[in-house]
């Protein structure tokens, strides 16, 4: 079963998918947002191509753990995506995923221009990998 991880921004959507065993996440794409219908069309194609059965969407929480307006926007959009794509949605705390992605790209000596192009894809992979690790750890307990 493959799981798709999404980092939903207002201008881009970072996309990652798991391997078939649900062990590793790989960033696959950054979707530049246009219209809702165009965004859905791209996501539908990816769901079909990768045979995705579940989605994990990064949810930004405040340092207090509360949900702010941005989290509410993402949750509303995520619920709508899940319904349209016919997939269950899990929300995952994306605590510092973009900061972590930036650090990974800096350590890999990726140029500033290239970092801007792929940072959301790497953030989606980090969100998904954290979720996969958590699932695996729960099963091991």
Buried (B, 14 or more C-beta within 10 A) or exposed (E): EBBBBBBBBEEBBBBBBBEEEBEBBBBBBBBEBEEEEEBBEBBEEBBEEBEBBBBBBBBBBEEEEEBEEBBEEBBEBBEEBBEEBEBEBBBBBBBEBBEBBBEBBEEEEBEEEEBEEBBBBBBBBBBBBBBBEEBEEEEEE
